[in-house]
Amino acid sequence: MKALNQWLARLAEDATPSFDECVAQLGAYLPLLLRFKDMPQDAEWHAEGDVHIHTGMVLDELYQILQTEAQHVQGTQRQALILGACLHDIAKPLCTKSYEKEGRIRVGSSGHEAAGRSYLAFKMMEWALPFEVVWTVLNLVGEHQMPRQLVLKRSDSKAAFLSLARQSNMQLLYWLERADIQGRITVDKAMDLMILEEFKQLCQDYGVWQAPDHLAEIRPELANLSAQAQAYVAAYAIAELESGKISQAAEALSTTYAHRKQHAHLLITCGVSGSGKSTWLQQHYPKYERISLDELREQWNGDRGSQEHSGEIRQQAKEALKAALREKRGVIWDATNVRKDFRSMVADLGRDYHALVTLVMFLLPESELRKNNRAREQAVPDSVLDRQLEAYQLPTLNEAHQFWVVGGKGELLWRSGFIESDLS
C-alpha cells in the first residue's frame, strides 16, 4: 500500500503513467481494470477497439491537454483528473451488453457511469487520498457523459447546469470529456467536440464554469434569520433552483415563509452494516426519534436479518415517520438505504411535509467495514455484507436538501450546502 500511495502522490506532481502502468498499480485493488482487454465496444463509437485501448488513448490525450491548454490544472486537481480519466469506464465490464437494433448487433454499456461511481467509493477510501480528491474522482466518473447529454437533450435551462455544477467540477468534467472524445476513433468526433464546446459556452453563460454560489443574491436576507431558518431557506432555495421551480434565489424567501420557523428535520442514513450509523446518530442526535427497520424486524420476527412481514414492517415505519413529520419533530430513518429507490421514497415523504431533509452517508474503506461488522454484537454474515456492497448506489446531492459524508472515526468528511452550523 505504501508503494501505491507514493505512486498516487506523484500524479499530483508531474507523473504521466501509461494505462498499462495504471493497471499494474491499481489492478490488485480494482480488479475490473484487469477485464478491460476483454470488453468490446461498439465500432461506430469506438473503432479503436476494446476498453483497454480506449482508456490508454484517453490518458495520452489528457497528458497533451495538461501540457498545453490545461497547464493551470495542478496539484490535487491534476491528480483527480488523471484518476478520473483512468477510471471513467471502470464499470463497463459490469454493464456491457450486446443487443440488436435495426437489424444490427450493437454493443452498449448503459448505466456504467453511475455503476462506476458506486463501485469505486469504498475501494478508493482504502487509499491515502484527501477526501476531496476521492469525491472529485467519483463524480467525474459518475457524470462524465452529462455534458453531451445536457446539450443533446436541449436541456439548456440554467437549472440543469446548476445541479450538475454542484455535483461535479465543471472545468475538470470538460477536460475529461475532451480527452474522452479525442481518445477514440469515430466519424462523429468533430461533432462531439462542437457539442462539448457548446456545453462550455452554456456553463459560462449560466455562471457555473467556476464554482457557483446559488445564494449570493439573498445572503444579506439570510443573515437576518435564525440559524434554523437560514438552513431551511438555503436548502429549499438550492433545491428549487436546481429543479427549475424558481428562477431566482430570492423567490425562496417567499416560498419557504410558511414553514421556515417551524418544520420537521428528517435524517436519512445511507451506509452498509458496520459503518457506525447508530453510534454517530446517538452521539449527535440523541433527542431525535429514531425509526429503525432492524429493530422493527427484531420485534416482529425475533431476528434482525429476517425478511418476513416486510410489508407490515415498512408500513408501521412509514406511519411512525408521518406522525413525526406532521408534528414537526426531528426524526431519523435509520436503515442501510443502499438503494436509491428506498432513499427516494423516504425523502419524497419528507418533502411532502415541508421538512428539511438531510441525507447522511457513511463511507469507510471496505476492509474497515468488514472488520467493524465482525466486531459488532449484531454482526451480519459476510454474504449479507457482500450483497449490500453489490447493491450499493452512491447517493447524489439532489436526493436531499442537505448531504453529509461521515468517515470511519465519525468525522465529517464533506458537507453540501452553504450554512455553517453545529451538527447537533
Secondary structure by P-SEA (a helix, b strand, c coil): caaaaaaaaaaaccccccaaaaaaacccccccccccccccccccccccccaaaaaaaaaaaaaaaaacccccccaaaaaaaaaaaacccccccccbbbbbcccbbbbbbcaaaaaaaaaaccccccccccaaaaaaaaaaaaccaaaaaaaaaccccaaaaaaaaaaccaaaaaaaaaaaaaaccccaaaaaaaaaaaaaaaaaaaccccccccccccaaaaaaccaaaaaaaaaaaaaaaaacccccaaaaaaaacccccbbbbbbbbbbccccaaaaaaaacccccccccaaaaaaaaccccccccaaaaaaaaaaaaaaaaaaaccbbbbccccccaaaaaaaaaaaaaaccbbbbbbbbccaaaaaaaaaaccccccaaaaaaaaaabbbbccccccbbbbbcccccccccccccccccc
